């Protein structure tokens, strides 16, 4: 069966405290925006808010982030962040993110590798198929087949 990833989207305004002396968003803040976007999206779309995460039989860890800085993000600028799971490889979920300015131009992109950790063993484990399914929807052409 063919599936397509569910894309999450959030909007943000760059705050004064995010800026360096040149009115650009500080490098480290990009990671915070991408991570906060993903966690807000999981709460809004899957129901995995902070309280719920404590009750799940697994933990989710951001194992690695690779950020490409394409153009500066400035103070008080409106941005949109999108993300989706592109694939699962064993314990790793590959999440592709984009930071887009008001003109629709990409300001940054990020590959976030998120690990599934079993709470009972404190070890990485393959993402269960029922959890994987939460991040994909059936393609419209497959639904009519």
C-alpha positions as CSV (number, residue, x, y, z in Angstrom):
1,X,0.0,0.0,0.0
2,X,1.3,3.4,-0.9
3,X,1.3,6.2,1.7
4,X,2.3,9.8,1.8
5,X,3.7,11.6,4.8
6,X,1.5,13.9,6.8
7,X,3.0,17.4,6.8
8,X,2.8,19.5,9.9
9,X,2.9,23.3,9.8
10,X,3.3,26.0,12.4
11,X,3.7,29.8,12.2
12,X,6.1,31.9,14.3
13,X,7.3,35.5,14.7
14,X,11.0,35.9,15.5
15,X,11.5,37.5,18.9
16,X,14.1,40.0,20.1
17,X,15.7,37.5,22.4
18,X,16.4,35.2,19.3
19,X,18.6,37.8,17.7
20,X,22.3,38.5,17.4
21,X,23.7,42.1,17.3
22,X,23.1,42.2,13.5
23,X,19.4,41.5,13.8
24,X,19.8,38.0,12.5
25,X,18.4,35.0,14.3
26,X,21.2,33.4,16.3
27,X,22.5,30.1,14.9
28,X,21.5,28.0,17.9
29,X,17.9,29.3,17.9
30,X,17.2,27.5,14.6
31,X,17.5,24.1,16.3
32,X,15.2,25.3,19.1
33,X,12.6,26.5,16.6
34,X,12.7,23.2,14.6
35,X,12.5,21.1,17.8
36,X,9.7,23.2,19.3
37,X,7.8,23.1,16.0
38,X,7.9,19.4,16.0
39,X,6.9,18.9,19.6
40,X,4.0,21.4,19.2
41,X,2.9,19.6,16.1
42,X,3.0,16.2,17.8
43,X,0.8,17.6,20.6
44,X,-1.6,19.2,18.2
45,X,-1.9,16.4,15.7
46,X,-1.1,13.1,17.5
47,X,-2.0,14.1,21.1
48,X,1.6,13.6,22.3
49,X,1.8,16.7,24.6
50,X,4.3,16.7,27.5
51,X,1.9,15.0,29.9
52,X,1.0,12.3,27.5
53,X,4.7,11.6,26.6
54,X,5.3,10.7,30.2
55,X,2.7,7.9,30.0
56,X,3.9,6.3,26.7
57,X,5.9,3.1,26.9
58,X,8.7,4.7,24.9
59,X,10.8,7.9,24.7
60,X,11.6,10.0,21.7
61,X,15.1,11.4,21.5
62,X,16.4,13.8,18.9
63,X,19.6,11.9,18.0
64,X,20.9,14.3,15.4
65,X,20.1,17.5,13.5
66,X,21.6,18.7,10.3
67,X,20.7,22.3,9.6
68,X,21.3,24.1,6.3
69,X,21.2,27.9,6.6
70,X,20.0,29.3,3.3
71,X,19.2,33.0,4.0
72,X,19.0,35.1,7.1
73,X,16.0,35.2,9.4
74,X,15.5,38.7,10.9
75,X,13.8,40.1,14.0
76,X,10.0,40.4,13.9
77,X,10.0,38.3,10.7
78,X,7.0,35.9,10.2
79,X,8.1,32.4,9.4
80,X,6.4,29.1,8.7
81,X,7.9,25.8,9.7
82,X,6.9,22.5,8.0
83,X,8.0,19.0,8.8
84,X,7.2,15.4,7.9
85,X,8.6,11.9,8.5
86,X,10.3,10.8,5.3
87,X,11.1,7.3,6.5
88,X,11.9,5.0,9.4
89,X,15.1,3.0,9.6
90,X,15.1,0.7,12.6
91,X,15.1,2.9,15.7
92,X,15.5,6.1,13.6
93,X,12.8,8.3,12.2
94,X,14.0,10.8,9.6
95,X,12.1,14.1,9.9
96,X,12.5,16.7,7.2
97,X,11.9,20.3,8.2
98,X,11.8,23.6,6.3
99,X,11.7,27.2,7.6
100,X,10.0,29.4,5.1
101,X,9.7,33.2,5.0
102,X,6.5,35.2,4.3
103,X,7.5,35.4,0.6
104,X,7.5,31.6,0.4
105,X,11.3,31.4,0.2
106,X,13.2,28.7,2.1
107,X,15.3,30.3,4.8
108,X,16.6,27.0,6.3
109,X,16.1,23.3,6.2
110,X,16.8,20.6,8.7
111,X,17.1,16.8,8.8
112,X,16.1,15.7,12.3
113,X,16.9,12.1,13.2
114,X,14.6,11.0,16.0
115,X,15.2,7.8,17.9
116,X,12.6,5.4,19.5
117,X,13.8,4.3,22.9
118,X,11.9,1.5,24.8
119,X,11.4,2.7,28.4
120,X,11.5,-0.8,29.8
121,X,15.0,-1.5,28.5
122,X,16.3,2.1,27.9
123,X,17.5,0.9,24.5
124,X,16.7,1.8,21.0
125,X,14.1,-0.3,19.2
126,X,12.5,-0.4,15.8
127,X,9.5,2.0,15.5
128,X,6.4,-0.2,15.8
129,X,4.2,-0.3,12.7
130,X,1.2,1.2,14.5
131,X,3.3,4.2,15.6
132,X,4.8,4.6,12.1
133,X,1.3,4.7,10.6
134,X,0.4,7.8,12.6
135,X,2.7,9.8,10.3
136,X,1.4,8.7,7.0
137,X,-1.9,8.8,5.2
138,X,-3.1,6.6,2.4
139,X,-2.7,8.1,-1.1
140,X,-6.0,9.2,-2.6
141,X,-5.5,6.9,-5.6
142,X,-5.0,3.9,-3.3
143,X,-8.1,4.6,-1.3
144,X,-10.3,4.3,-4.5
145,X,-8.6,1.0,-5.5
